[in-house]
C-alpha cells in the first residue's frame, strides 16, 4: 500500500492522470459538438426559420446523402454539408435524421438511381493531367410519402437555403395533398394541323408529356388527371386570349387562313397555371422547348395551386412587365419563377377587380400608364388595412421609332402613373431623372477603348444597408436604368430607411441624354455629384391619400338617398410596409442583354435583391438572410481607399506567412541551441567540481 501511495506522488502519476483527462475530454466532445461562427454573415449558423422548421417536425424526416468518395476539388462541399447537417440535427427534435452512404458500394449506387439522383461530371487532376469523371453529388429529403431530390451540389453556396427550402416543401406538400379535395387536371393542347410543319420535338411531345404525367401522378398520390385536346382554328384563337396558350396562324393546303395552338395548362377548381411549354424559332427551324423540365414544372404547378402558401397580387393593366413573358427583355418570367417557389402569384387587374383579401402583399412592377382614381383608392385602402406594397418604378420609358427602317436617336418619355400622388402623401418623392454613376460596370468598345456604362449604378457594400435583411451581407448590386427616390415630410407613425444608394460620384441625367456609353460624359462641375437613394423602405401606420372614396355614378346616385354609407379608412389600422425601388429592370430580363443570356437570375445579386424585397414585405426576413449567405454575394470589398492595405495583405499571404514560418523555426532552433549550451555548462561545472573533490581526497 505504501508503494501505491508513494507512486501517487511521483511525476509518472501526473502523466497517467493527464492521459485519462484527454480520454474523458474526447468522450464528452464526441457527444457535445459545438463551433464558433466568426464569419460576418454567419455563414455557418442556422437562421431561426431553419431551426424552428426542424424543431417542429411531426413525422420522421430523413436526409439521405449520396456523395462519391475522393471528390478532389469538391471534397470541401461534402465536409460543409456534414457540418451543416450536424447543425440541423442539434436544433431538431427526435424525428430528424440524416445518413451518408458509401458510394463505392454497388447497392448504394442502385439506391441513388432509384431515388433519381443524377451523376454529374467534375474535373479531376491526376498524374499532372486534367480529366473528368462522373460522380454523385446529391441528396434526398424524405417525409411521409414525399420525396425531394437536390442534385448537383458542387458548391457550398446556398446550402442552408436549398436544404430548408426542400424540407419546407416536403412538409407543406404532405399537408397539401392530405387536404386536397379534388384532382388537378392537366390539359395538353396540340393542333394536329401543326404536324404538317417540321417542328423538332413535336412528334414526341405527347409521349413525353404522358410519361411525365404518369410519374407525377404517382408522386401526387393519384390526384392528377390528364386531357389531350385538338383545338379547332377558332378555339386556338380563344385559347390564346383566355389561357395564354401559344397560337399560330398559317394557310392550309386549300389556301384558307387557319390557326393552331400548342401548350399545356394545369387547373385546380377555378385556379390555373400555364406550364412553360412552347414552340420557339431556333436558327432556321422550330423546336419544342420545355419538355426536359416538364415533369418538375408540373409537380411545382400542382403544389402552387394546392398549397396554402402566401398569396401575392401582381398588378396588371398599366404596361407592367409580363410575368408570363420569358422571351423579350421586358418580360418578367424569370422574376416570377424565382417567387413561385414560396408564393402564389395572383395577377390582378384593378380596373376589373378588387385586391383579394387573402393576399399579404402586392407588387407593382414597371407600370407605364396612369392608374385611375378608383384604382389608386383600392391600393390606398389596402395599405390602410395593414397591407404591404412592393413598388419597382421607372423614371422614363423609351419611345420606339415610328420608322423601323430609319435610324433615329431614341426618345424618352417621363412616366406619370398617378402613384406619385399616393407616395407623396406617404412621404416619398420619385425623381424624374436617371442616375449616372462613375461606380459602374465597364465595356470595351472598338476605337474607343474601355467605357463606363454610367446608367447602371454599381452599389457597393458601404452604400447598402447592412442592418436590413434585404441587403445585409451583400457586397455589390447593380441597378439597371435606375432613377432615384427622396424621402420627405414623413407622416407621424411612419419610419423610413435607405436600403441602397448610389456612390458619392453619381449625378443626375439632366434634360438631354441617351442611354449609351458613347453619349454620356462626366460633369465638370463638382457640385453635380452626390449620393442618390435607389431603394427605400417605409414602415408604420400610413395616412390615407384620400379624404374619402372617389365619386362614381353609383356613389353619386346613392348620395341622393337618405342613408349615407362611409367605409373609408383615414389612417392605417395596422402597420404596413412600402418598399420603393427606382427601377423595374432588375425584375425583368433586361440584364440578360449585358450577359449574352448566360446567367442564373436567382443567383445574381440584382435578382437576389429583387426577390429579397418581396420576402421582407411578406415578413420573411430570415429567407433573405439565408439567401445572402452565398459567397458570391459576399466578395472582398475592393476600393481605391484601401488599395495599399490590399497590396500589403496580398503580399503577406504570398510571402509573409512563409517568412513567419521560417523565422519561427529559426527562433526555436536558436532557443534550443542556447538551452543545450546552458545545460552543457551546468554539467561541465558539476563534472569539474566532482573531479576537484576526488583529487583533494
N, C-alpha and C positions, 0 to 999 in steps of 0.2 A: 504493500500500500504506500509505503514511503517513497518507493521508486516512481509510482504513478504521480504522487503529489509533486515530487521533485521535477518530473517531466513537464508538468503544467507550467513550471517556472522557466523552462528553457525556451530559447528562440524558436526551436523546431515546432513547439506547440502553437506559436503565433502563426507560423506558415500554414499549419493544419487548419486553424480557425479561419484564416483568410480564404483557403480553398473551399471550405464549407459555405462561407458567405457568398462567394462567387456563384456556387451552385444554386443557392437559395434565390439570389437575385435573378438568375436566368429562369428559374421555375416560375417566379412571380411575373416577370416581364413577358414570358411566353403567353400568359393569360390576361395580361393587362397592357394592351397595345395603346400607345399614345404617341403623338408627334406634335411639334410646334410649327405652325404655318407662318412664316415671316414674310411671305410674298405680299406685295401691295394689294392686289385684287383678291387675296385669299383664294388662290387657285386650287389649293388642296384641302379646303374646308367646305363641307357641305352647307348649302344655304338652308334656311329654315323650312322652305317648302319641300325640299327633298327629305329632310328629317321627319317632318310631320307625315309625309306620304307613306314612308316605310314603317313608321311607328304605329300607324293605324290600319295596317293590312289585316283584313278579316279572314282571308283564306291563305293556304300555303302558296307563297310566291317564290319561284326558283329561277336563278340565273345560271345558265349553262354556258361556259366559256370554251370556245373551240379555237385555240391559238396554237399554231405549229411551234415546234422547238427549233432552236438555232435560227432565229429570225434576222440576225445581223443588225442592220440599221434600225429595224423595227422592234428590237428586243425591249427597248425602253418603254414602248407603248404597253407591252404586256405587264411590266412592273408597275407602271402608273395605274393600269386597270386593277391590278391586285390591291394596290394601296387604296384606291377609291372604293372598292367593294368592301374592304375592311371598315372604312368609314360608314358605309351604308349599314353594314352588319352591326356595328357598335350602336348606331342610332335606332335600329329596327327592333321589332318585337320577335317573338319566337316563330312567327310564320315566314320569316325571310331567311333564305339560304342561297348559297352560291357554290359552284364547283368548277374546277379547271380540269379539262380532260387531256390525257396524254395522246396527242395526235399521231404518235408513231405507231399506235395500235390500230389495226385494221377495223376492229369493231367500233372504235370511236369515230373513225373516218366515215363509216357507214351511217352511224347515228347523226353525224353532222349533215350528211347528204339527205337523210330522212327529214331533218328539220329545215331543209332548203338553205343551208349555209353555203355560200358560194366560195370557191377558191379564187384568190386574187394573185396577181403577178407582182413580185417585188424584185428589186435589184440585189445582186449578190456579187461580192468581190472575193474571188478565190484564186490563189496562186497568181496574184498580180493581174488577173483577168476579170473583166466585168461581164457578168452573165445575169440571167433571170431565172427565177424558179417560182412555181405555184405553191402557195401556202394558204392555210386557213387563218383568217383574221376576223372572226365574227363571234357573236354570242346570241343566245336565245333567252327571252323572258317568257316564262310560262305562268299563267294564273288561271285557275279553274280550267275552262276549255279554251282559253285564249292563248295565242302564241304570237309573239312579236320578235322578228329577226332583225338584228343590226349587222350588216355586212361591211367589209372593207374598213375596219378600224386601224388604219395605217398612220394615224396621228392622235396625239393625246388631247388636241384641241377640242373643246366642247364635250368631253366625256360625260360630265355630270348632266349637261343639258340633254344629251342623247339618251342616257340611262333613265333619268327622271321622266322624260317625255315618253319613253317606251313603257315604263312602269305605269305611269298615269293612264296611258292609252289602253293597256290590257285590263286595268281595273275598271275604267269607265266603260269600255266595250262590254265587259261582263254584265255590268249593271244595266246597260242599254238594251242588250239582247234579251235579258231576263224580262224586261218590261215591254218589249216590242209587241204590240197587239196585232199588227198586220204585216204582211210581207212587202218588201220593197220590190219594185218592178223595173227591170232593165229592158229598155226598148231600143233595138238596133234598127235604124232607118238606112236602107240602101236601095236606091232605084236601080232596077235591073237594066235600065237603058244605059247606065254608065259602063256596063260591060263591053260596049262597043268601042271604048277608048282604051288605049294601052296605059293603064294605071298600075304601077307597081304595088303589089301587096293587096290589091282589091279582090282578086280571086280567092286568096287565102284568108281574107279578113273575117269572114263569117265563122270559119272553123277555129280561128284563134280566139275570137270573142266567146264562142261556145265553150271552149276549153277553159278559158279564164272564168267564165260564169260557173262552170261545174266545180272548179276549185274554190271559188269564193263562196259558193252556196254551202259547201261542206264546212268551211270555217265559220260561216254565219249561221250554223245550226239549221240550215234549210230555209231560212227566212228570206228567200230571194226567188223571184220569178223572172222568166225571160220571154220576150216577144220579138219577132222579126217582122218588120213592116216594109213593104214595097210601095212607097207613096206615089200617087199619080202626079202628073205635071202641076196641076193646081194645088194639090196638097203640099208639094215641095215648096212652093212659094209661101204658103201659110205657115209651114213649119219654121221657116226662117224668121218670120215675124213673131210667132208665138213662143218658140222654144229655142231660137238661136241656132237651129240646125243649119249646117252649111248647105247652100243650094247652088245649082248650076243651071245655066241656060245654053241651049245648043239647038241646031237644026237637025231634024230627023231625016231619014232617007228620002222621004217624000217632000222635003223642003219646008215643013211646018216648024214653027218655033216651039220647043219643048223645054221643060225644066226637070231637074233631078235633085235628089237630096242624099246626103251621106252624113252620118253621125250617130251618137248614142246619148240617151237621156236616162237618168235614174230618177224614179218618182216614188215618193212615200206619202200617201194621202194627198194633201194639197201642195206639198213641197216637192221641188225637183232640182236636179243638178245636171248641167250639161257636162259630159265627160270629155276630156281632151283627146278627141279622135277626129282628125281632119285629113283632107287631101290637099297637098301642097305642091307647088311648082318647084321641081328640083332639077335645074340645069337641063333644059330641053325636054323634060318629061315630067310626069306627075307621079306622085307616090303617096301612099297612105302613111301618115305619121301618128304615133301614139299606141301602136299595137304592142310594143315591147313592154310598156309600163301599164297596160290596160288593167290587168288584174289588181295591181296595187292601187291604182286610181279608183277602181270600182269599190274595193273594200273601204278606202278612205271616204268615198262619197256616201256609202251606206251609214257609216258612223257619224258623218257630218249631219246627215238628215235626221238620224235617230237619237243622237246624243242630246243630253240636257246641258250642254256646254253654253258658255256665254254667247249671246247673240249680239252682233254689232251691225248697225244700219249703215249702209254705204249709199250716200245721197246721189241721185242721178237727175238728169233733166236739164243741166246747165252747161253741158260740154265737158263734164268731168272725165278723167281718164277712165276708159272702159276696162273693167276687171275681167272681161271675157276676151279681150284682145291680146293675143300673145304674139302677133306678127309685127305690128308697126311700133315705132319708137314711142308713140304716145300711149300705147296700151299699158295696162297695169295688171296683166295676168300674173306675172311673177310676184308682184306685191301681194295680190290676193292669195296666191298659193302659199306664201310664207305665213299668212294669217290663219289659213283654214285648218292648220294642224291643231289649233286651240279654239278658234272662234267660228261661230256660224254666221257667215256674212249674208246679210239680207239687203237686197237692193230696194231702195225706197225713193219713189218719185213724189216729192212733197206737193206737187200740183194735183195729184190724184189721190193721195192717202196721207194719213197721219203717221207720225213716228210710232212704231209698235211699242206697247207698254213694257214688253219684256226685254228690250234692248238696253244694255248697260252703257253703251256709248254710240256716238255717230261719227262717221268720217266724211269730211267734205274735201275732196281731193282734186284740186286744179279746176275749179269752175271757171267758165269763160263768159257766161251771160248772166243777166240780172235775175235775182230772186224777187218774187212778188212780195207784197206786204204780208199776205196771208202765209206764205212760206216762211218768211223771216219770223213771223209771230209763232209759228209752230216750233221753230228752233229755240226761240227765246223762252217759251213756256216749258219746253223740255229741260232746259238748263235750270229754270226756276224749281223744278221738281227734283233737282239733285243729279241731273244727267251730266254726262261727260262728253266733250267735243274735241275731236282731233281735226285741225284745220291745216291743210297744205295749200298755200295760196301763192299765186304768181303775180308779179307786178305788170307784166306785159304779155301780149300774145303776138306772135309773128304772123303777119298777113301774107297769105300766099299770093304769088304773082298772077295777074289776070291772063297773061300770055305765057304759057309754059315753054314756048319756043324762043322766047327772047329773054336774055338775062337782064334782071333788074336788081338794084340794091334792095335788100329786104327792108320792109317797113314794119314798125311795131305799134301796136295799139294798146294804150293803157287799159287794163281790165277794171271794169266797175261792176261789182256784183250786188251791191246793196248790203253785203255783210259788213262793210265799213261802218254802217250806222250802228249795228249791234256792238261791234268791237269797240267803237269809240265810247259807247256808254259803259262798257265793261272795263275801260282803262287801257285800250290798245289802239295804236295808230299804225296803219300799214303804209309803208313808204312806196312811192311810185317811181322808183329808180332801181336800176341794177347795182349790185355791189361788186366792184372790181377790187382785186387784191394781189399785191406782189407775192404773197404766200399762196401760190397756185401751182398746179402741175405744169410741166413744160412739154413742148413738142418740137421736133426738128423739121424745119422746112427748107427745101432746096433753095439755094441762093440767098436765104435769109438767116440760116443757122438756127440756133435754139431760141424759141419764143415762148413766153408765158401765155397760158390760157387764162387770162385775168378774170374771166367771168365764171370761174369755178373756184371760189374761195376754199382754201385748204386749211381747216381749223385744227390747230394743234392742241395738245393736252391742257396747256395753261389757259386756253380760251374755251374749254369745255368744263361744265360744272361737275367737279369730282365728288360732290355730295349727293347729286341726284342720280337715282338708279338708271335713268335713261342714258346718261353719258359717263357714268362712273367707270373707271378703268380704261376708257377709250383714249387713244392717243392721237389719232389722225382721222378726220372725217371730211370728205369733200361735199360741198353743197353746189349742185349744178344749177346755173342760171338763177341765182338767188337774189331776192330783194332784201328788204330789212324791216324790222319791227321795232316800234318805240312803245315804251310803257309810260303813260301819262295819266295824272289825276286818277289814281286808283280809288275805287269806291270803298266805303267803310266795310270791314269784314272780308276784304279780298287782299290776298298777298300775291306777290309776283317774284319770279326768279328767272334769270337768264340762263338757259341751258347751253347755248352755243353763240359765239360771236366771232366776227372776223378779226384779223390781226390789226395792230395799230397802223400798218402800212396799206390799209384799204381806203378806197374812195368811192364816190357815187358816180353813176354813169353820165349824168347831165342830160341835155336835150337831144343831141345828135350822137348816135352810137350805132355800131354794127357789131354783133357778137362774132368777131373774127380776130384771131391773133394779129392779122395784118393791120386792122383798123383801130386798135386800142393802144394808146400811148399813156405813159405815166404823167401825172400832173406836175408842173414845175413849182406850183405853189404848195409849200409845206403845210399850210393851214387846211388844205383839202383832205389831208389824211386823218384817219381816226377809226376806232373800233365801231362796228355796226352789229346790232343784235340780229341774229339769224333765226333763233328759235327761243321762244319764251313760254313760261308756264304760269298760269294764274289759277289760284285755288281759293275757295271760300263761298260765301252766300252772296250771289250777284244780284244787283237791282235789275228790274226789267227795263228793257229799252223802250217799252210801250207804256202809255198811260192807260190803255185798255185795248180790247180786241179790235182789230181793224173792222170798219163798217163794210158790210156786204149787202146785196139786195135783200137777203133773208134777214140780216140783223136790222136793216132799216125798216122793214115791214114789221118786225117783232117789236121795234121801239115804239110803234104806234099802239101796241096792245097795252092793257092795263098792268100786266105782270112783267116786271123787268128782271132779267136774269144776268148775273155777273159772275163769271168763272175765272176772271183774270187774276193772276198771281203777281203781285207787285214786287216781291223780293223772294229770293230763294228760300225755300222751306228746309233745305238741307244743303250740305256742301257739294259743290260741283267742281269740275276741272275743265280748263280750256288750255290746249297746247297748240300754239300757232307756230308753224314753220314757214319761212318766207320763200318757199319753193315747193312745187309738187313734182319736180323732175326726179328727185330721189326715190319717189314711189312709182316711177314708171320705168320704161325700158330705154329712156334717153341715155343713161350712162353706157349702154351697150355700144353706142357708136364710137366711144373713146377706147373700147377694149376689143374691138373687132368681134364682138359677140362671145368672147372667151372669158367668162366669169360665172361664178356661182353667186347669184344675187343675195341669198340668205346668209352667206358668209362674208360678204363685203361690208366694210364699215358703214357705208351710206345706207345699205339695206338693213343692217342691224339697227342703226339709229332710227330709221323709219318704223321698223317693227317695234322697237322699244317704246316709242311714243304711244302706240296703241296699247301695249301691255300696261304701261304706267296709268294711262287713262282708265283702264279697267281694273286697277288695283292689284296688278300682278308684277310689282316691282322686283320680286325675287327672281322671276324669269329673266328680267333684264340683267340682273347681276350674274346669273348663270351663263347667259349668252356672251357677256363681255369678259368672261374669264379666259377666253380663247387667246392664245399667244399672238395670233396675227392682228389682234386689236390692242395689244399691249407691247408695242415696239419700244425700243430705247428712244428716249427723247433726244432729238438732234436739233441743234440750233447754233447760230453763229456765236452767241454769248458764251457758250461753254465749249467752244471748239478746242481751246487749249487743254482743257481738262480731258476732253475726249481723246486728244492725242496722247496725253500722259498715260491715261488708263489703258489705251490700246497697246502702247509700247511696254507698259508694266506687265500686261498679260502675256505679251510675246517674249520678253526678255527678263523682266523684273522677277518673276516667280522662279525662273531657273537660277538667277543670281542669288536670290534669297536661299534657295536650297543648298547651293554650293557654299555660300557664306556660312550657313548654319552648320553644314558638315565640317567645314574648316574650323569653326569655333569649337565644336565638340571634340575634334581631333586635337587641337591645341590644349584644351582643358584636360583631356585625358593624358596627354604627354606631360603636362605640368603636374598633374596628380601623381603620375608614375614617378616623376623626378622627386617629388616630395617624399613619397614612400621609400624610394631608394636611399635618400639622405637619412631618413629616420632609422632604417635598418642598418645602414652603414655606420651610423653613430653608435647604435646598440652593439654591433659586432666589434667596433673599436674599443668600447668600454669593457666588453666581456674579455677581449684579448688582453687589455691592460691589467684587468683584475687577475687573470690567470698568471701573468708574468710576475706581478707583485707577490703572489702567493709562492 
